[in-house]
């Protein structure tokens, strides 16, 4: 289907696969029509791009979404998961570096360091064995939509039990972890000093400030305490633009309310860059294989299930990490309080008192 085809033609293809789906032209209208909270986790909110910067919205069950992604032609799969503020989410990253800026960057190494860093911290914080599998990469699904112009990856933390209360919580935990690591890096003498206090009103602005400070730092090979990551490893998490500025390898702006995150097997409108698993990071495949069932369909649903950020219906014993009134905690999926996370030894060590004035 060409990019010039009309909205009604695109809807025809969708209704052929899921005839009963209702279309909304404004996200807010769909959200108002959503069922009670008890049933919301069973539905996935999807945005469909039908022309440049124009989208309509659907709410689908897992099976309905699976059918759409399986049967739509590649150019028709311009689908995005809408991450609603009221739903808990998996940790996720949008990794993107233009080829012209990556000549001094080993992209695969940067992806590995990013996975290792966050799995190590989160597993320890929630008292899980960070070495309970053959590789920390088993805990991340890496999808690629790279082109000849850009290295582009989605990283989704697929730990079956850990969720964050909102995108804002994810943004904040990323800031806390990066600040913790930077604490041990910013001076060549490893004296655990920290950059001067600054008045910054937003977490993203603080991370920009932090990357600028780190770009002026001499990195050593000292290991950061309680990790197998060195200071020089951490340097691989940002790169130098052609104008001389430095930037994180992942996008800081994908954690806003109602963020729309491209779905597995989907493509951007008018661009042939389908988001698919990459052979560089083979995701664990521990599903049972029944030769009487179509293998491709099993694999399709397995990857889709792990790639969905806000869908939790296929998981049990979920723990949710909220951040409310400056308190980190752990609750169960019914949002019943379980423990003050900042009282645990590992997480408490991440909080650097009197080092940040960004709020």
C-alpha positions in Angstrom: 0.0 0.0 0.0 1.4 3.4 -1.0 1.9 6.2 1.5 -0.7 8.2 -0.4 -3.6 5.8 0.3 -6.4 7.3 2.3 -7.3 6.9 6.0 -10.5 4.9 5.0 -8.4 2.5 2.9 -6.1 1.9 5.9 -9.1 1.3 8.2 -10.5 -1.2 5.7 -7.4 -3.4 6.2 -7.7 -3.2 9.9 -11.5 -4.0 10.0 -10.9 -7.0 7.8 -8.7 -8.4 10.6 -10.5 -7.1 13.7 -14.0 -6.2 12.5 -15.4 -5.0 15.8 -12.7 -2.6 16.7 -13.9 1.0 17.3 -11.8 3.9 16.0 -11.2 7.2 18.0 -9.7 10.2 16.4 -8.6 11.8 19.7 -6.8 9.8 22.4 -8.8 11.5 25.2 -12.0 10.2 23.8 -10.7 6.7 23.9 -9.4 7.1 27.4 -12.8 8.4 28.6 -14.5 5.4 27.1 -12.2 2.8 28.7 -13.7 0.3 31.1 -13.1 0.2 34.8 -9.5 0.0 36.3 -9.9 -3.7 37.0 -10.1 -4.4 33.3 -7.7 -1.8 31.9 -4.7 -4.1 32.1 -6.4 -6.5 29.6 -6.5 -3.8 26.9 -3.7 -2.3 24.9 -4.1 1.2 23.6 -2.7 1.5 20.1 -2.1 4.5 17.9 -2.2 4.0 14.1 -0.3 6.5 11.9 -2.2 7.0 8.7 -0.3 10.0 7.4 2.6 12.0 8.5 2.0 13.1 12.1 -1.7 12.0 12.0 -2.9 9.1 14.0 -6.1 7.5 15.2 -6.5 5.3 18.3 -7.8 1.8 19.1 -8.1 -0.3 22.3 -7.3 -4.0 21.6 -6.9 -7.3 23.4 -3.6 -9.1 23.1 -5.1 -11.5 20.6 -6.5 -8.7 18.4 -3.2 -6.9 18.4 -1.4 -10.1 17.6 -3.6 -10.6 14.6 -3.1 -7.1 13.3 0.7 -7.4 13.5 0.7 -10.8 12.0 -1.6 -10.2 9.0 -1.1 -6.6 8.0 1.3 -5.9 5.3 4.6 -4.3 6.5 3.8 -0.9 5.1 0.4 -1.0 6.9 1.9 -1.8 10.3 2.4 1.8 11.4 1.3 1.0 15.0 2.4 2.4 18.3 1.7 1.4 21.9 0.3 4.3 23.9 1.8 4.3 27.4 -0.9 5.7 29.6 0.0 7.4 32.8 -2.3 5.2 34.9 -0.7 2.0 33.9 2.5 0.5 35.3 5.3 0.0 32.8 8.4 -2.0 32.1 11.7 -0.1 32.0 12.5 0.8 28.4 15.0 2.8 26.4 14.9 4.3 22.9 18.6 4.1 21.8 19.4 6.2 18.8 22.7 7.5 17.3 23.1 8.8 13.8 25.8 7.0 11.8 27.6 10.3 11.2 28.1 10.7 15.0 29.0 7.1 15.8 32.5 6.7 14.3 34.1 6.7 17.7 31.4 4.6 19.3 31.1 0.9 19.5 27.3 0.7 19.4 27.1 -3.0 20.4 29.3 -2.3 23.4 27.2 0.7 24.4 24.0 -1.5 24.2 25.6 -4.2 26.4 26.8 -1.6 29.0 23.3 0.0 29.2 21.7 -3.4 29.8 24.3 -4.5 32.3 24.2 -1.3 34.3 20.4 -1.1 34.8 19.8 -4.8 35.3 22.5 -5.0 38.0 21.0 -2.1 39.9 17.4 -3.0 39.7 17.9 -6.7 40.5 19.9 -5.8 43.6 17.3 -3.1 44.7 14.4 -5.6 44.6 16.5 -8.3 46.2 16.8 -10.5 43.1 19.9 -12.4 42.1 21.4 -10.4 39.3 23.3 -13.5 38.2 20.3 -15.8 38.1 20.7 -16.4 34.3 23.4 -17.1 31.9 23.6 -13.5 30.8 22.1 -10.1 31.9 21.1 -9.7 28.2 18.5 -12.4 28.9 16.6 -9.7 30.8 16.4 -7.3 27.9 14.6 -7.7 24.6 16.5 -5.7 22.0 14.6 -4.7 18.8 16.2 -2.9 15.9 14.9 -0.5 13.3 18.3 0.7 12.2 18.8 2.3 8.7 21.8 3.4 6.7 21.5 6.8 8.4 20.8 5.8 12.1 21.5 3.2 14.7 18.0 2.7 16.2 17.1 0.2 18.9 14.4 -0.3 21.5 15.5 -2.0 24.7 12.8 -3.4 27.0 13.5 -4.8 30.4 11.6 -8.0 30.4 12.0 -9.1 34.0 8.7 -10.8 34.6 8.1 -9.3 38.0 9.4 -5.7 38.0 7.2 -2.8 36.9 7.4 1.0 37.5 4.3 3.0 38.4 4.5 5.5 35.6 6.8 6.9 32.9 7.7 9.7 35.3 8.9 7.0 37.8 11.1 5.4 35.1 12.6 8.8 34.2 13.4 9.4 37.8 15.0 6.0 38.5 17.2 6.6 35.4 18.3 9.9 36.8 19.0 8.4 40.2 21.1 5.6 38.8 23.1 7.7 36.4 23.7 10.2 39.1 24.9 7.4 41.4 27.4 6.2 38.8 28.6 9.7 37.9 29.4 10.2 41.6 32.4 7.9 41.2 33.6 9.2 37.9 33.8 13.0 37.8 37.3 13.3 39.1 40.4 11.5 37.7 41.5 10.8 41.3 38.3 8.8 42.0 37.7 10.9 45.2 34.0 10.6 44.9 33.5 14.3 44.5 30.5 15.6 42.7 29.9 18.6 40.3 28.8 21.8 41.9 25.2 22.2 42.9 23.0 23.9 40.2 19.5 25.1 40.2 17.7 22.9 37.6 14.0 22.6 37.4 13.6 19.4 35.4 15.1 15.9 35.5 15.9 15.9 31.7 17.7 19.2 32.1 19.7 17.7 35.0 20.7 14.7 32.8 21.8 17.1 30.1 23.9 19.0 32.7 25.3 15.7 33.9 26.4 14.5 30.4 28.1 17.9 29.8 30.0 17.5 33.0 31.0 13.9 32.2 32.2 14.9 28.7 34.8 17.1 30.4 36.0 14.2 32.6 39.1 12.0 32.3 37.7 8.4 32.6 39.8 5.8 34.4 39.5 2.0 34.6 38.4 1.9 38.2 35.4 -0.4 38.8 32.3 1.3 40.2 31.6 -0.2 43.6 29.3 -3.3 43.7 29.3 -3.6 39.9 31.5 -5.0 37.1 31.3 -1.7 35.2 34.3 0.6 35.0 34.3 4.4 34.7 35.6 4.1 31.2 32.6 1.7 30.4 30.3 4.5 31.5 31.8 6.8 28.9 30.2 4.6 26.2 26.7 5.8 27.3 27.1 9.1 25.5 28.7 10.3 22.2 30.0 13.5 20.6 27.9 15.3 18.0 29.5 17.0 15.0 29.0 20.3 16.7 31.1 19.2 19.7 28.3 18.7 22.1 27.7 15.5 24.0 24.5 13.5 24.1 23.3 10.3 25.8 22.9 7.3 23.5 19.3 7.0 24.6 16.5 9.5 24.2 15.5 11.4 27.4 12.2 12.5 26.0 10.3 9.2 25.7 8.9 9.2 29.3 6.2 11.7 29.0 2.5 11.1 29.7 0.7 9.1 27.0 4.0 8.5 25.2 3.6 6.6 22.0 6.2 3.9 21.5 6.5 1.9 18.2 5.3 -1.7 18.4 7.2 -4.8 17.5 7.0 -5.6 13.7 5.8 -2.0 13.1 7.3 0.6 10.8 7.3 4.4 10.6 4.9 5.9 8.1 6.5 5.9 4.6 9.8 4.4 5.9 10.8 0.7 5.5 12.4 0.2 8.9 10.5 -2.6 10.6 11.2 -3.0 14.3 12.5 -6.6 14.7 14.7 -8.7 17.0 18.3 -8.5 16.1 20.7 -11.4 15.7 23.3 -9.4 17.7 21.2 -9.9 20.8 19.4 -13.2 20.7 16.5 -13.0 23.2 16.1 -16.1 25.4 13.5 -18.5 24.0 12.3 -20.6 26.9 8.8 -21.2 25.5 7.7 -24.8 24.9 7.7 -25.9 21.3 4.8 -28.0 20.1 5.4 -29.2 16.5 1.6 -29.4 16.0 1.3 -25.6 16.4 2.6 -23.1 14.0 6.1 -22.2 15.1 6.1 -18.7 13.6 2.9 -17.8 15.4 4.4 -19.0 18.8 7.5 -17.0 18.3 5.5 -13.9 17.1 3.3 -14.0 20.3 6.3 -14.7 22.5 8.2 -11.6 21.3 5.1 -9.4 21.2 4.2 -10.3 24.8 7.7 -9.4 26.0 7.8 -6.2 23.9 4.7 -4.7 25.3 5.6 -2.1 27.9 2.2 -1.5 29.6 0.6 -5.0 29.3 0.9 -7.2 32.4 -2.0 -9.6 32.1 0.2 -12.6 31.3 2.3 -12.2 34.4 1.8 -13.2 38.0 3.4 -11.9 41.3 4.2 -8.5 39.8 5.9 -5.9 42.1 5.5 -2.2 41.3 8.0 0.5 42.1 6.3 3.8 42.8 7.8 7.2 43.7 5.5 9.4 45.7 6.4 12.3 47.9 10.1 11.6 47.7 9.6 8.0 48.8 10.6 5.0 46.9 8.8 1.8 47.8 7.6 -1.5 46.5 3.9 -2.5 46.2 2.1 -5.4 44.8 -0.1 -5.3 41.7 -3.1 -4.2 43.8 -0.9 -1.3 44.9 -0.8 -2.5 48.5 2.4 -1.1 50.1 5.0 -3.8 50.8 8.3 -2.1 51.7 10.1 1.2 51.8 12.7 0.6 49.1 15.0 3.4 50.3 15.4 1.5 53.6 17.2 -1.4 51.8 21.0 -1.3 51.8 21.5 -1.4 48.1 18.9 1.2 47.1 19.9 3.5 49.9 23.4 3.6 48.6 22.1 5.0 45.3 20.7 8.1 47.0 23.3 10.8 47.2 22.3 13.3 49.9 22.9 17.0 49.3 24.3 16.4 45.8 21.4 17.5 43.6 19.2 20.5 43.5 17.2 20.0 40.4 13.7 20.0 41.9 
